Amino acid sequence: MLNILSVILGIVGLVLALIGLVPFLGWTNWIWLIVPVIGAGLGLLSRGRTGFRLNLFVGAVMVVRLIFGGGVL
């Protein structure tokens, strides 16, 4: 059950990360970065690792976008 919640949070985080890839909307990743963090926490508590890995990927996409945008753009 926790793995399913983690995957759902990962998918929601991925959609939010795609919005954050738009120029001048990269700052929104600061707000939405909490979604994959919570999803990864739920993924750690579950037996499966799919949700955990998905949320790590989404979090990495958000962080890389923040690094390339200088944390603002």
PDB file of N, H, CA, C and O in Angstrom:
ATOM      1  N   MET A   1       0.815  -1.195   0.000  1.00  0.00           N
ATOM      2  CA  MET A   1       0.000   0.000   0.000  1.00  0.00           C
ATOM      3  C   MET A   1       0.861   1.262   0.000  1.00  0.00           C
ATOM      4  O   MET A   1       0.583   2.218  -0.725  1.00  0.00           O
ATOM      5  N   LEU A   2       1.902   1.250   0.819  1.00  0.00           N
ATOM      6  H   LEU A   2       2.128   0.473   1.407  1.00  0.00           H
ATOM      7  CA  LEU A   2       2.782   2.416   0.861  1.00  0.00           C
ATOM      8  C   LEU A   2       3.530   2.611  -0.449  1.00  0.00           C
ATOM      9  O   LEU A   2       3.813   3.739  -0.853  1.00  0.00           O
ATOM     10  N   ASN A   3       3.849   1.500  -1.109  1.00  0.00           N
ATOM     11  H   ASN A   3       3.620   0.584  -0.781  1.00  0.00           H
ATOM     12  CA  ASN A   3       4.545   1.607  -2.392  1.00  0.00           C
ATOM     13  C   ASN A   3       3.638   2.245  -3.439  1.00  0.00           C
ATOM     14  O   ASN A   3       4.104   3.025  -4.270  1.00  0.00           O
ATOM     15  N   ILE A   4       2.350   1.921  -3.406  1.00  0.00           N
ATOM     16  H   ILE A   4       1.971   1.288  -2.731  1.00  0.00           H
ATOM     17  CA  ILE A   4       1.405   2.520  -4.351  1.00  0.00           C
ATOM     18  C   ILE A   4       1.289   4.018  -4.102  1.00  0.00           C
ATOM     19  O   ILE A   4       1.280   4.808  -5.046  1.00  0.00           O
ATOM     20  N   LEU A   5       1.199   4.412  -2.831  1.00  0.00           N
ATOM     21  H   LEU A   5       1.207   3.770  -2.064  1.00  0.00           H
ATOM     22  CA  LEU A   5       1.164   5.843  -2.499  1.00  0.00           C
ATOM     23  C   LEU A   5       2.442   6.544  -2.947  1.00  0.00           C
ATOM     24  O   LEU A   5       2.406   7.675  -3.432  1.00  0.00           O
ATOM     25  N   SER A   6       3.562   5.863  -2.780  1.00  0.00           N
ATOM     26  H   SER A   6       3.592   4.945  -2.386  1.00  0.00           H
ATOM     27  CA  SER A   6       4.839   6.433  -3.192  1.00  0.00           C
ATOM     28  C   SER A   6       4.900   6.618  -4.707  1.00  0.00           C
ATOM     29  O   SER A   6       5.393   7.639  -5.187  1.00  0.00           O
ATOM     30  N   VAL A   7       4.407   5.649  -5.453  1.00  0.00           N
ATOM     31  H   VAL A   7       4.006   4.820  -5.063  1.00  0.00           H
ATOM     32  CA  VAL A   7       4.390   5.763  -6.916  1.00  0.00           C
ATOM     33  C   VAL A   7       3.462   6.894  -7.350  1.00  0.00           C
ATOM     34  O   VAL A   7       3.789   7.650  -8.265  1.00  0.00           O
ATOM     35  N   ILE A   8       2.302   7.012  -6.695  1.00  0.00           N
ATOM     36  H   ILE A   8       2.036   6.397  -5.952  1.00  0.00           H
ATOM     37  CA  ILE A   8       1.375   8.096  -7.032  1.00  0.00           C
ATOM     38  C   ILE A   8       2.022   9.450  -6.769  1.00  0.00           C
ATOM     39  O   ILE A   8       1.911  10.359  -7.590  1.00  0.00           O
ATOM     40  N   LEU A   9       2.694   9.590  -5.634  1.00  0.00           N
ATOM     41  H   LEU A   9       2.784   8.851  -4.967  1.00  0.00           H
ATOM     42  CA  LEU A   9       3.398  10.842  -5.347  1.00  0.00           C
ATOM     43  C   LEU A   9       4.523  11.087  -6.350  1.00  0.00           C
ATOM     44  O   LEU A   9       4.793  12.233  -6.710  1.00  0.00           O
ATOM     45  N   GLY A  10       5.178  10.024  -6.801  1.00  0.00           N
ATOM     46  H   GLY A  10       4.959   9.093  -6.509  1.00  0.00           H
ATOM     47  CA  GLY A  10       6.219  10.163  -7.804  1.00  0.00           C
ATOM     48  C   GLY A  10       5.667  10.655  -9.135  1.00  0.00           C
ATOM     49  O   GLY A  10       6.291  11.483  -9.799  1.00  0.00           O
ATOM     50  N   ILE A  11       4.511  10.154  -9.525  1.00  0.00           N
ATOM     51  H   ILE A  11       4.004   9.481  -8.986  1.00  0.00           H
ATOM     52  CA  ILE A  11       3.894  10.598 -10.782  1.00  0.00           C
ATOM     53  C   ILE A  11       3.447  12.047 -10.670  1.00  0.00           C
ATOM     54  O   ILE A  11       3.640  12.833 -11.597  1.00  0.00           O
ATOM     55  N   VAL A  12       2.851  12.399  -9.541  1.00  0.00           N
ATOM     56  H   VAL A  12       2.694  11.760  -8.788  1.00  0.00           H
ATOM     57  CA  VAL A  12       2.451  13.801  -9.317  1.00  0.00           C
ATOM     58  C   VAL A  12       3.684  14.701  -9.324  1.00  0.00           C
ATOM     59  O   VAL A  12       3.665  15.779  -9.919  1.00  0.00           O
ATOM     60  N   GLY A  13       4.745  14.266  -8.670  1.00  0.00           N
ATOM     61  H   GLY A  13       4.761  13.390  -8.187  1.00  0.00           H
ATOM     62  CA  GLY A  13       5.987  15.041  -8.659  1.00  0.00           C
ATOM     63  C   GLY A  13       6.592  15.181 -10.040  1.00  0.00           C
ATOM     64  O   GLY A  13       7.166  16.220 -10.367  1.00  0.00           O
ATOM     65  N   LEU A  14       6.468  14.139 -10.855  1.00  0.00           N
ATOM     66  H   LEU A  14       6.002  13.295 -10.589  1.00  0.00           H
ATOM     67  CA  LEU A  14       6.993  14.204 -12.224  1.00  0.00           C
ATOM     68  C   LEU A  14       6.235  15.230 -13.055  1.00  0.00           C
ATOM     69  O   LEU A  14       6.838  15.979 -13.824  1.00  0.00           O
ATOM     70  N   VAL A  15       4.922  15.267 -12.902  1.00  0.00           N
ATOM     71  H   VAL A  15       4.433  14.660 -12.276  1.00  0.00           H
ATOM     72  CA  VAL A  15       4.126  16.274 -13.617  1.00  0.00           C
ATOM     73  C   VAL A  15       4.521  17.674 -13.161  1.00  0.00           C
ATOM     74  O   VAL A  15       4.671  18.580 -13.982  1.00  0.00           O
ATOM     75  N   LEU A  16       4.688  17.849 -11.863  1.00  0.00           N
ATOM     76  H   LEU A  16       4.566  17.114 -11.197  1.00  0.00           H
ATOM     77  CA  LEU A  16       5.091  19.155 -11.343  1.00  0.00           C
ATOM     78  C   LEU A  16       6.505  19.520 -11.805  1.00  0.00           C
ATOM     79  O   LEU A  16       6.792  20.687 -12.069  1.00  0.00           O
ATOM     80  N   ALA A  17       7.382  18.525 -11.900  1.00  0.00           N
ATOM     81  H   ALA A  17       7.149  17.576 -11.685  1.00  0.00           H
ATOM     82  CA  ALA A  17       8.740  18.786 -12.377  1.00  0.00           C
ATOM     83  C   ALA A  17       8.729  19.200 -13.847  1.00  0.00           C
ATOM     84  O   ALA A  17       9.526  20.042 -14.263  1.00  0.00           O
ATOM     85  N   LEU A  18       7.837  18.617 -14.627  1.00  0.00           N
ATOM     86  H   LEU A  18       7.190  17.933 -14.289  1.00  0.00           H
ATOM     87  CA  LEU A  18       7.739  19.005 -16.040  1.00  0.00           C
ATOM     88  C   LEU A  18       7.277  20.449 -16.171  1.00  0.00           C
ATOM     89  O   LEU A  18       7.733  21.163 -17.064  1.00  0.00           O
ATOM     90  N   ILE A  19       6.383  20.887 -15.299  1.00  0.00           N
ATOM     91  H   ILE A  19       6.013  20.307 -14.573  1.00  0.00           H
ATOM     92  CA  ILE A  19       5.973  22.290 -15.294  1.00  0.00           C
ATOM     93  C   ILE A  19       7.161  23.169 -14.923  1.00  0.00           C
ATOM     94  O   ILE A  19       7.327  24.259 -15.470  1.00  0.00           O
ATOM     95  N   GLY A  20       7.988  22.694 -13.993  1.00  0.00           N
ATOM     96  H   GLY A  20       7.853  21.808 -13.548  1.00  0.00           H
ATOM     97  CA  GLY A  20       9.162  23.446 -13.569  1.00  0.00           C
ATOM     98  C   GLY A  20      10.257  23.524 -14.622  1.00  0.00           C
ATOM     99  O   GLY A  20      11.186  24.320 -14.487  1.00  0.00           O
ATOM    100  N   LEU A  21      10.161  22.708 -15.671  1.00  0.00           N
ATOM    101  H   LEU A  21       9.406  22.061 -15.780  1.00  0.00           H
ATOM    102  CA  LEU A  21      11.152  22.770 -16.745  1.00  0.00           C
ATOM    103  C   LEU A  21      10.905  23.938 -17.700  1.00  0.00           C
ATOM    104  O   LEU A  21      11.781  24.288 -18.491  1.00  0.00           O
ATOM    105  N   VAL A  22       9.731  24.534 -17.632  1.00  0.00           N
ATOM    106  H   VAL A  22       9.019  24.250 -16.990  1.00  0.00           H
ATOM    107  CA  VAL A  22       9.404  25.678 -18.472  1.00  0.00           C
ATOM    108  C   VAL A  22      10.277  26.858 -18.050  1.00  0.00           C
ATOM    109  O   VAL A  22      10.430  27.100 -16.853  1.00  0.00           O
ATOM    110  N   PRO A  23      10.851  27.593 -18.992  1.00  0.00           N
ATOM    111  CA  PRO A  23      11.676  28.744 -18.611  1.00  0.00           C
ATOM    112  C   PRO A  23      10.917  29.733 -17.721  1.00  0.00           C
ATOM    113  O   PRO A  23       9.734  30.000 -17.936  1.00  0.00           O
ATOM    114  N   PHE A  24      11.596  30.253 -16.748  1.00  0.00           N
ATOM    115  H   PHE A  24      12.557  30.036 -16.573  1.00  0.00           H
ATOM    116  CA  PHE A  24      11.101  31.212 -15.764  1.00  0.00           C
ATOM    117  C   PHE A  24      10.113  30.606 -14.766  1.00  0.00           C
ATOM    118  O   PHE A  24       9.523  31.336 -13.970  1.00  0.00           O
ATOM    119  N   LEU A  25       9.924  29.289 -14.795  1.00  0.00           N
ATOM    120  H   LEU A  25      10.403  28.696 -15.442  1.00  0.00           H
ATOM    121  CA  LEU A  25       9.118  28.627 -13.776  1.00  0.00           C
ATOM    122  C   LEU A  25       9.942  27.636 -12.961  1.00  0.00           C
ATOM    123  O   LEU A  25       9.391  26.831 -12.210  1.00  0.00           O
ATOM    124  N   GLY A  26      11.250  27.698 -13.111  1.00  0.00           N
ATOM    125  H   GLY A  26      11.698  28.351 -13.721  1.00  0.00           H
ATOM    126  CA  GLY A  26      12.125  26.787 -12.382  1.00  0.00           C
ATOM    127  C   GLY A  26      12.087  26.997 -10.885  1.00  0.00           C
ATOM    128  O   GLY A  26      12.352  26.064 -10.128  1.00  0.00           O
ATOM    129  N   TRP A  27      11.765  28.203 -10.439  1.00  0.00           N
ATOM    130  H   TRP A  27      11.550  28.961 -11.055  1.00  0.00           H
ATOM    131  CA  TRP A  27      11.703  28.484  -9.005  1.00  0.00           C
ATOM    132  C   TRP A  27      10.608  27.668  -8.327  1.00  0.00           C
ATOM    133  O   TRP A  27      10.656  27.470  -7.113  1.00  0.00           O
ATOM    134  N   THR A  28       9.623  27.191  -9.087  1.00  0.00           N
ATOM    135  H   THR A  28       9.584  27.352 -10.073  1.00  0.00           H
ATOM    136  CA  THR A  28       8.555  26.399  -8.483  1.00  0.00           C
ATOM    137  C   THR A  28       9.055  25.044  -7.993  1.00  0.00           C
ATOM    138  O   THR A  28       8.412  24.411  -7.155  1.00  0.00           O
ATOM    139  N   ASN A  29      10.194  24.595  -8.507  1.00  0.00           N
ATOM    140  H   ASN A  29      10.717  25.109  -9.188  1.00  0.00           H
ATOM    141  CA  ASN A  29      10.764  23.329  -8.036  1.00  0.00           C
ATOM    142  C   ASN A  29      11.153  23.404  -6.566  1.00  0.00           C
ATOM    143  O   ASN A  29      11.171  22.379  -5.886  1.00  0.00           O
ATOM    144  N   TRP A  30      11.463  24.590  -6.065  1.00  0.00           N
ATOM    145  H   TRP A  30      11.449  25.423  -6.618  1.00  0.00           H
ATOM    146  CA  TRP A  30      11.755  24.740  -4.639  1.00  0.00           C
ATOM    147  C   TRP A  30      10.533  24.354  -3.811  1.00  0.00           C
ATOM    148  O   TRP A  30      10.662  23.717  -2.766  1.00  0.00           O
ATOM    149  N   ILE A  31       9.353  24.739  -4.279  1.00  0.00           N
ATOM    150  H   ILE A  31       9.248  25.256  -5.129  1.00  0.00           H
ATOM    151  CA  ILE A  31       8.121  24.442  -3.557  1.00  0.00           C
ATOM    152  C   ILE A  31       7.748  22.969  -3.709  1.00  0.00           C
ATOM    153  O   ILE A  31       7.357  22.317  -2.741  1.00  0.00           O
ATOM    154  N   TRP A  32       7.871  22.450  -4.929  1.00  0.00           N
ATOM    155  H   TRP A  32       8.189  22.980  -5.716  1.00  0.00           H
ATOM    156  CA  TRP A  32       7.400  21.100  -5.230  1.00  0.00           C
ATOM    157  C   TRP A  32       8.403  20.021  -4.896  1.00  0.00           C
ATOM    158  O   TRP A  32       8.093  18.839  -5.044  1.00  0.00           O
ATOM    159  N   LEU A  33       9.589  20.377  -4.453  1.00  0.00           N
ATOM    160  H   LEU A  33       9.841  21.337  -4.332  1.00  0.00           H
ATOM    161  CA  LEU A  33      10.601  19.381  -4.128  1.00  0.00           C
ATOM    162  C   LEU A  33      10.182  18.525  -2.935  1.00  0.00           C
ATOM    163  O   LEU A  33      10.704  17.426  -2.751  1.00  0.00           O
ATOM    164  N   ILE A  34       9.253  19.012  -2.133  1.00  0.00           N
ATOM    165  H   ILE A  34       8.829  19.905  -2.283  1.00  0.00           H
ATOM    166  CA  ILE A  34       8.793  18.252  -0.974  1.00  0.00           C
ATOM    167  C   ILE A  34       8.003  17.010  -1.381  1.00  0.00           C
ATOM    168  O   ILE A  34       7.964  16.035  -0.631  1.00  0.00           O
ATOM    169  N   VAL A  35       7.372  17.032  -2.560  1.00  0.00           N
ATOM    170  H   VAL A  35       7.404  17.825  -3.169  1.00  0.00           H
ATOM    171  CA  VAL A  35       6.555  15.890  -3.006  1.00  0.00           C
ATOM    172  C   VAL A  35       7.413  14.631  -3.193  1.00  0.00           C
ATOM    173  O   VAL A  35       7.065  13.587  -2.640  1.00  0.00           O
ATOM    174  N   PRO A  36       8.522  14.685  -3.952  1.00  0.00           N
ATOM    175  CA  PRO A  36       9.325  13.457  -4.068  1.00  0.00           C
ATOM    176  C   PRO A  36      10.048  13.089  -2.777  1.00  0.00           C
ATOM    177  O   PRO A  36      10.373  11.919  -2.572  1.00  0.00           O
ATOM    178  N   VAL A  37      10.304  14.050  -1.913  1.00  0.00           N
ATOM    179  H   VAL A  37      10.040  15.000  -2.080  1.00  0.00           H
ATOM    180  CA  VAL A  37      10.938  13.729  -0.632  1.00  0.00           C
ATOM    181  C   VAL A  37       9.986  12.892   0.226  1.00  0.00           C
ATOM    182  O   VAL A  37      10.390  11.888   0.813  1.00  0.00           O
ATOM    183  N   ILE A  38       8.727  13.311   0.294  1.00  0.00           N
ATOM    184  H   ILE A  38       8.399  14.127  -0.183  1.00  0.00           H
ATOM    185  CA  ILE A  38       7.730  12.542   1.046  1.00  0.00           C
ATOM    186  C   ILE A  38       7.498  11.191   0.379  1.00  0.00           C
ATOM    187  O   ILE A  38       7.378  10.172   1.061  1.00  0.00           O
ATOM    188  N   GLY A  39       7.436  11.179  -0.957  1.00  0.00           N
ATOM    189  H   GLY A  39       7.534  12.006  -1.511  1.00  0.00           H
ATOM    190  CA  GLY A  39       7.262   9.920  -1.683  1.00  0.00           C
ATOM    191  C   GLY A  39       8.414   8.958  -1.466  1.00  0.00           C
ATOM    192  O   GLY A  39       8.201   7.752  -1.342  1.00  0.00           O
ATOM    193  N   ALA A  40       9.633   9.478  -1.418  1.00  0.00           N
ATOM    194  H   ALA A  40       9.806  10.458  -1.519  1.00  0.00           H
ATOM    195  CA  ALA A  40      10.794   8.618  -1.169  1.00  0.00           C
ATOM    196  C   ALA A  40      10.748   8.062   0.252  1.00  0.00           C
ATOM    197  O   ALA A  40      11.131   6.916   0.488  1.00  0.00           O
ATOM    198  N   GLY A  41      10.282   8.870   1.191  1.00  0.00           N
ATOM    199  H   GLY A  41       9.971   9.801   0.999  1.00  0.00           H
ATOM    200  CA  GLY A  41      10.148   8.388   2.565  1.00  0.00           C
ATOM    201  C   GLY A  41       9.135   7.256   2.653  1.00  0.00           C
ATOM    202  O   GLY A  41       9.372   6.260   3.337  1.00  0.00           O
ATOM    203  N   LEU A  42       8.018   7.402   1.971  1.00  0.00           N
ATOM    204  H   LEU A  42       7.825   8.211   1.415  1.00  0.00           H
ATOM    205  CA  LEU A  42       7.028   6.328   1.942  1.00  0.00           C
ATOM    206  C   LEU A  42       7.575   5.099   1.222  1.00  0.00           C
ATOM    207  O   LEU A  42       7.291   3.964   1.604  1.00  0.00           O
ATOM    208  N   GLY A  43       8.358   5.338   0.183  1.00  0.00           N
ATOM    209  H   GLY A  43       8.589   6.260  -0.128  1.00  0.00           H
ATOM    210  CA  GLY A  43       8.965   4.229  -0.554  1.00  0.00           C
ATOM    211  C   GLY A  43       9.958   3.448   0.289  1.00  0.00           C
ATOM    212  O   GLY A  43      10.101   2.237   0.121  1.00  0.00           O
ATOM    213  N   LEU A  44      10.647   4.133   1.197  1.00  0.00           N
ATOM    214  H   LEU A  44      10.531   5.116   1.334  1.00  0.00           H
ATOM    215  CA  LEU A  44      11.573   3.442   2.087  1.00  0.00           C
ATOM    216  C   LEU A  44      10.841   2.565   3.089  1.00  0.00           C
ATOM    217  O   LEU A  44      11.349   1.520   3.496  1.00  0.00           O
ATOM    218  N   LEU A  45       9.654   2.988   3.485  1.00  0.00           N
ATOM    219  H   LEU A  45       9.242   3.837   3.155  1.00  0.00           H
ATOM    220  CA  LEU A  45       8.886   2.222   4.473  1.00  0.00           C
ATOM    221  C   LEU A  45       8.179   1.017   3.857  1.00  0.00           C
ATOM    222  O   LEU A  45       7.756   0.116   4.581  1.00  0.00           O
ATOM    223  N   SER A  46       8.046   0.990   2.534  1.00  0.00           N
ATOM    224  H   SER A  46       8.389   1.723   1.946  1.00  0.00           H
ATOM    225  CA  SER A  46       7.347  -0.113   1.881  1.00  0.00           C
ATOM    226  C   SER A  46       8.316  -1.243   1.545  1.00  0.00           C
ATOM    227  O   SER A  46       9.534  -1.094   1.636  1.00  0.00           O
ATOM    228  N   ARG A  47       7.740  -2.367   1.157  1.00  0.00           N
ATOM    229  H   ARG A  47       6.751  -2.488   1.083  1.00  0.00           H
ATOM    230  CA  ARG A  47       8.580  -3.514   0.787  1.00  0.00           C
ATOM    231  C   ARG A  47       9.192  -3.338  -0.590  1.00  0.00           C
ATOM    232  O   ARG A  47      10.359  -3.667  -0.799  1.00  0.00           O
ATOM    233  N   GLY A  48       8.419  -2.825  -1.526  1.00  0.00           N
ATOM    234  H   GLY A  48       7.470  -2.557  -1.357  1.00  0.00           H
ATOM    235  CA  GLY A  48       8.919  -2.622  -2.885  1.00  0.00           C
ATOM    236  C   GLY A  48       9.798  -1.385  -2.965  1.00  0.00           C
ATOM    237  O   GLY A  48       9.740  -0.511  -2.100  1.00  0.00           O
ATOM    238  N   ARG A  49      10.592  -1.321  -3.984  1.00  0.00           N
ATOM    239  H   ARG A  49      10.639  -2.031  -4.687  1.00  0.00           H
ATOM    240  CA  ARG A  49      11.503  -0.192  -4.149  1.00  0.00           C
ATOM    241  C   ARG A  49      11.172   0.655  -5.369  1.00  0.00           C
ATOM    242  O   ARG A  49      11.898   1.602  -5.674  1.00  0.00           O
ATOM    243  N   THR A  50      10.096   0.335  -6.069  1.00  0.00           N
ATOM    244  H   THR A  50       9.506  -0.434  -5.821  1.00  0.00           H
ATOM    245  CA  THR A  50       9.742   1.064  -7.284  1.00  0.00           C
ATOM    246  C   THR A  50       9.438   2.522  -6.985  1.00  0.00           C
ATOM    247  O   THR A  50       9.960   3.414  -7.655  1.00  0.00           O
ATOM    248  N   GLY A  51       8.606   2.773  -5.991  1.00  0.00           N
ATOM    249  H   GLY A  51       8.182   2.048  -5.447  1.00  0.00           H
ATOM    250  CA  GLY A  51       8.244   4.140  -5.628  1.00  0.00           C
ATOM    251  C   GLY A  51       9.427   4.937  -5.140  1.00  0.00           C
ATOM    252  O   GLY A  51       9.560   6.120  -5.453  1.00  0.00           O
ATOM    253  N   PHE A  52      10.293   4.293  -4.369  1.00  0.00           N
ATOM    254  H   PHE A  52      10.186   3.332  -4.114  1.00  0.00           H
ATOM    255  CA  PHE A  52      11.489   4.964  -3.866  1.00  0.00           C
ATOM    256  C   PHE A  52      12.388   5.396  -5.011  1.00  0.00           C
ATOM    257  O   PHE A  52      12.872   6.528  -5.029  1.00  0.00           O
ATOM    258  N   ARG A  53      12.613   4.506  -5.964  1.00  0.00           N
ATOM    259  H   ARG A  53      12.220   3.587  -5.949  1.00  0.00           H
ATOM    260  CA  ARG A  53      13.481   4.831  -7.104  1.00  0.00           C
ATOM    261  C   ARG A  53      12.865   5.901  -8.000  1.00  0.00           C
ATOM    262  O   ARG A  53      13.572   6.782  -8.490  1.00  0.00           O
ATOM    263  N   LEU A  54      11.555   5.831  -8.215  1.00  0.00           N
ATOM    264  H   LEU A  54      10.980   5.116  -7.816  1.00  0.00           H
ATOM    265  CA  LEU A  54      10.875   6.844  -9.022  1.00  0.00           C
ATOM    266  C   LEU A  54      11.005   8.216  -8.374  1.00  0.00           C
ATOM    267  O   LEU A  54      11.281   9.200  -9.061  1.00  0.00           O
ATOM    268  N   ASN A  55      10.812   8.294  -7.076  1.00  0.00           N
ATOM    269  H   ASN A  55      10.588   7.496  -6.518  1.00  0.00           H
ATOM    270  CA  ASN A  55      10.906   9.571  -6.391  1.00  0.00           C
ATOM    271  C   ASN A  55      12.340  10.095  -6.336  1.00  0.00           C
ATOM    272  O   ASN A  55      12.553  11.307  -6.365  1.00  0.00           O
ATOM    273  N   LEU A  56      13.318   9.204  -6.259  1.00  0.00           N
ATOM    274  H   LEU A  56      13.145   8.220  -6.236  1.00  0.00           H
ATOM    275  CA  LEU A  56      14.709   9.653  -6.346  1.00  0.00           C
ATOM    276  C   LEU A  56      14.997  10.253  -7.717  1.00  0.00           C
ATOM    277  O   LEU A  56      15.682  11.270  -7.825  1.00  0.00           O
ATOM    278  N   PHE A  57      14.472   9.622  -8.761  1.00  0.00           N
ATOM    279  H   PHE A  57      13.916   8.796  -8.674  1.00  0.00           H
ATOM    280  CA  PHE A  57      14.658  10.149 -10.108  1.00  0.00           C
ATOM    281  C   PHE A  57      14.003  11.519 -10.256  1.00  0.00           C
ATOM    282  O   PHE A  57      14.610  12.447 -10.792  1.00  0.00           O
ATOM    283  N   VAL A  58      12.767  11.645  -9.782  1.00  0.00           N
ATOM    284  H   VAL A  58      12.274  10.892  -9.347  1.00  0.00           H
ATOM    285  CA  VAL A  58      12.045  12.923  -9.888  1.00  0.00           C
ATOM    286  C   VAL A  58      12.767  14.001  -9.089  1.00  0.00           C
ATOM    287  O   VAL A  58      12.913  15.129  -9.560  1.00  0.00           O
ATOM    288  N   GLY A  59      13.214  13.668  -7.899  1.00  0.00           N
ATOM    289  H   GLY A  59      13.096  12.752  -7.516  1.00  0.00           H
ATOM    290  CA  GLY A  59      13.962  14.632  -7.092  1.00  0.00           C
ATOM    291  C   GLY A  59      15.254  15.054  -7.767  1.00  0.00           C
ATOM    292  O   GLY A  59      15.635  16.223  -7.712  1.00  0.00           O
ATOM    293  N   ALA A  60      15.930  14.100  -8.407  1.00  0.00           N
ATOM    294  H   ALA A  60      15.620  13.150  -8.451  1.00  0.00           H
ATOM    295  CA  ALA A  60      17.172  14.428  -9.107  1.00  0.00           C
ATOM    296  C   ALA A  60      16.902  15.352 -10.295  1.00  0.00           C
ATOM    297  O   ALA A  60      17.677  16.273 -10.552  1.00  0.00           O
ATOM    298  N   VAL A  61      15.801  15.109 -11.023  1.00  0.00           N
ATOM    299  H   VAL A  61      15.172  14.361 -10.814  1.00  0.00           H
ATOM    300  CA  VAL A  61      15.445  15.990 -12.139  1.00  0.00           C
ATOM    301  C   VAL A  61      15.207  17.407 -11.624  1.00  0.00           C
ATOM    302  O   VAL A  61      15.665  18.378 -12.227  1.00  0.00           O
ATOM    303  N   MET A  62      14.494  17.520 -10.515  1.00  0.00           N
ATOM    304  H   MET A  62      14.122  16.731 -10.025  1.00  0.00           H
ATOM    305  CA  MET A  62      14.217  18.849  -9.956  1.00  0.00           C
ATOM    306  C   MET A  62      15.496  19.550  -9.493  1.00  0.00           C
ATOM    307  O   MET A  62      15.671  20.745  -9.727  1.00  0.00           O
ATOM    308  N   VAL A  63      16.376  18.810  -8.845  1.00  0.00           N
ATOM    309  H   VAL A  63      16.234  17.839  -8.655  1.00  0.00           H
ATOM    310  CA  VAL A  63      17.611  19.417  -8.349  1.00  0.00           C
ATOM    311  C   VAL A  63      18.517  19.830  -9.501  1.00  0.00           C
ATOM    312  O   VAL A  63      19.111  20.908  -9.465  1.00  0.00           O
ATOM    313  N   VAL A  64      18.629  18.985 -10.521  1.00  0.00           N
ATOM    314  H   VAL A  64      18.146  18.109 -10.550  1.00  0.00           H
ATOM    315  CA  VAL A  64      19.456  19.336 -11.688  1.00  0.00           C
ATOM    316  C   VAL A  64      18.895  20.572 -12.372  1.00  0.00           C
ATOM    317  O   VAL A  64      19.659  21.434 -12.807  1.00  0.00           O
ATOM    318  N   ARG A  65      17.583  20.674 -12.475  1.00  0.00           N
ATOM    319  H   ARG A  65      16.962  19.974 -12.122  1.00  0.00           H
ATOM    320  CA  ARG A  65      16.954  21.860 -13.081  1.00  0.00           C
ATOM    321  C   ARG A  65      17.267  23.097 -12.261  1.00  0.00           C
ATOM    322  O   ARG A  65      17.527  24.161 -12.823  1.00  0.00           O
ATOM    323  N   LEU A  66      17.248  22.978 -10.951  1.00  0.00           N
ATOM    324  H   LEU A  66      17.037  22.113 -10.494  1.00  0.00           H
ATOM    325  CA  LEU A  66      17.576  24.113 -10.084  1.00  0.00           C
ATOM    326  C   LEU A  66      19.043  24.508 -10.238  1.00  0.00           C
ATOM    327  O   LEU A  66      19.374  25.694 -10.232  1.00  0.00           O
ATOM    328  N   ILE A  67      19.912  23.524 -10.374  1.00  0.00           N
ATOM    329  H   ILE A  67      19.643  22.561 -10.378  1.00  0.00           H
ATOM    330  CA  ILE A  67      21.336  23.831 -10.542  1.00  0.00           C
ATOM    331  C   ILE A  67      21.576  24.541 -11.863  1.00  0.00           C
ATOM    332  O   ILE A  67      22.296  25.538 -11.904  1.00  0.00           O
ATOM    333  N   PHE A  68      20.981  24.041 -12.953  1.00  0.00           N
ATOM    334  H   PHE A  68      20.396  23.231 -12.920  1.00  0.00           H
ATOM    335  CA  PHE A  68      21.173  24.684 -14.251  1.00  0.00           C
ATOM    336  C   PHE A  68      20.550  26.061 -14.321  1.00  0.00           C
ATOM    337  O   PHE A  68      21.048  26.932 -15.035  1.00  0.00           O
ATOM    338  N   GLY A  69      19.475  26.267 -13.595  1.00  0.00           N
ATOM    339  H   GLY A  69      19.071  25.560 -13.015  1.00  0.00           H
ATOM    340  CA  GLY A  69      18.805  27.570 -13.603  1.00  0.00           C
ATOM    341  C   GLY A  69      19.350  28.530 -12.567  1.00  0.00           C
ATOM    342  O   GLY A  69      18.829  29.635 -12.416  1.00  0.00           O
ATOM    343  N   GLY A  70      20.375  28.136 -11.858  1.00  0.00           N
ATOM    344  H   GLY A  70      20.798  27.238 -11.980  1.00  0.00           H
ATOM    345  CA  GLY A  70      20.942  29.009 -10.841  1.00  0.00           C
ATOM    346  C   GLY A  70      20.046  29.132  -9.615  1.00  0.00           C
ATOM    347  O   GLY A  70      20.214  30.054  -8.818  1.00  0.00           O
ATOM    348  N   GLY A  71      19.095  28.211  -9.456  1.00  0.00           N
ATOM    349  H   GLY A  71      18.958  27.462 -10.104  1.00  0.00           H
ATOM    350  CA  GLY A  71      18.210  28.214  -8.315  1.00  0.00           C
ATOM    351  C   GLY A  71      17.020  29.137  -8.460  1.00  0.00           C
ATOM    352  O   GLY A  71      16.153  29.148  -7.587  1.00  0.00           O
ATOM    353  N   VAL A  72      16.946  29.904  -9.520  1.00  0.00           N
ATOM    354  H   VAL A  72      17.651  29.894 -10.230  1.00  0.00           H
ATOM    355  CA  VAL A  72      15.863  30.869  -9.670  1.00  0.00           C
ATOM    356  C   VAL A  72      15.111  30.655 -10.968  1.00  0.00           C
ATOM    357  O   VAL A  72      13.891  30.494 -10.958  1.00  0.00           O
ATOM    358  N   LEU A  73      15.825  30.652 -12.086  1.00  0.00           N
ATOM    359  H   LEU A  73      16.817  30.782 -12.093  1.00  0.00           H
ATOM    360  CA  LEU A  73      15.171  30.570 -13.386  1.00  0.00           C
ATOM    361  C   LEU A  73      14.679  29.182 -13.575  1.00  0.00           C
ATOM    362  O   LEU A  73      14.088  28.872 -14.610  1.00  0.00           O
TER     363      LEU A  73
END
